[in-house]
Amino acid sequence: MSHMLCIGYGRFPPQSLTDMWLTLLSMISGATCYALFLGHTTNLIQSLDSSRRQYREKLKQVEEYMAYRKLHRDLRTRITDYFEHRYQGKFFDEEMILGELSERLREDVINYNCRSLVASVPFFANADPNFVNDVVTKLKI
């Protein structure tokens, strides 16, 4: 076990050929376990912010496209501002996420997302909440 974890290495050297093979096997299996642990940990850390990574990849593609097309600086700035405003640093498939929710949860999320829009329209101020709910759920976000 000490060879597998590389703790106290060399303290008890192998005495026979069988001991040497077992020591070698334990060192290889320990190194393999260590590599697997590091790989899984790295993968976990990278997956924690996958939407931001997808956003950066999308923005990089847009920048490469703009450079390829040799767009002028003002148009590039407007396009970059558009993507920053639209995705706000995150990139995800909202339709897929909402599609997996129950109808009631989907309505609640859509109503929450559209609350400022509904509040800014005087027509909806005195309208029946069920009517407002029906109208808002028909909107494409």
N, C-alpha and C positions, 0 to 999 in steps of 0.2 A: 504494500500500500504506500509506503514512503517513496518508492520509485515512481509510482503512478502520479503522485501529487508533487513530485520533485522536492519533497521535504526530507532533509537529512540524507541527501543523496551521497552515496559513498561510505556511509557510516557502517553498513553491513554489506560488504562486497560479496558477490556470488562466489561460492566455493567450488561448485562443480559445473559441468557443461549444462546440466538441466537447470540449475539455478540461473545461469547466464541467460538461457532462452526464456525462462519465466520473467526475469528482470526486463529483458528486451521487450517481451510481449506486454508487460504491465506499463512500461514507458510509452510504447506506441499507443496503447489504449488510453492512457492518461492524456497524451497529446491530442488524440482524436476527440476525446470528450471536451477538452479545453477549447479546441477549435470550433466544435459544434456550439458550445456555450457562447463563445464570442460571436459567431455567426448569427445565432438567434437573437442575442442582445442587440447587435447592430441592426438587424432587420426590424426589431421592435421599435427602436429609437427612430428609424427612418419612417416607419409607418404611422408614427404619432401625428405627423403633420402632412399627410398625403395631399390634402386639398391645396395647401399652400405650395407644395412642390409642383402639382399639376398646373397651378396658376402661373408659376414662374416659367414652366416649360411652354405654356401657351404664349406668354408674353415674349419669350425668346423667339418662338416661331414667328410671331407678328413682327418683331424687330428685324429678323432675318429677311422676311418678305419685303418690308419697307426698304431695307438696304438694297435688296435685289432689284426692286422697281425704281430705286433712286428717287424716292419721294422727297419733296422739299421739307425743310425743318418744321415749318408751321403745321403742315399736314401730319407729320410724324407725331408732333406734340399732341395734336387733337386726337389722333388715333390712340396713343398711349393713355391720355387722360380718359378717353372713353372706356378702355378696358379696365383701368384702375377704378373708375366709378362703377362700372357694371358689376365687376366681380369683387371689388373691395378686398383684394388680396387673397380671396378664397375662390376655389373652383370646384363645383360639385354639380351633379345632375338633380336639380330640384324636382323636375317632373317625375323622375324615378323614385325619389324619396317620398314625395306626396302620393304617388301611385300605390305605394306599399302600405300607406296608413289606412285606417278605417275611415269611412265616410265622415263620421262625426269629428274625428281628430283632424282630418283634412280641412273640413270647414272651419274648425277652430284656428288652425294655423293660417289659413287664408284670411280669415277675419282679423287676426292679429296683425298680419303683414300689411293689410289694407286699412288699418284703423286711422292713420293720418289722412289718407285719401278721402275716406268717408267723412271724417270730421271737417274737412275743408270744403265739402259740397253742401250748401244750404238746403238743397232739395232733400237730402237724407236726414236732416235734423229732426223733422217731425214725422218721418216715415215709420211704418211698422217694422220692427226689428226682423221679422221673418222675411219681409220684402227685401230689406237691405241685405240680409244673409243670402237670399237667392241671387240678387244682382251681383254681389261680391264674388260668389263662388263661380259665376259665369265668366268673370274677368280672367284674362290670361296674364299671369304674373311674369 
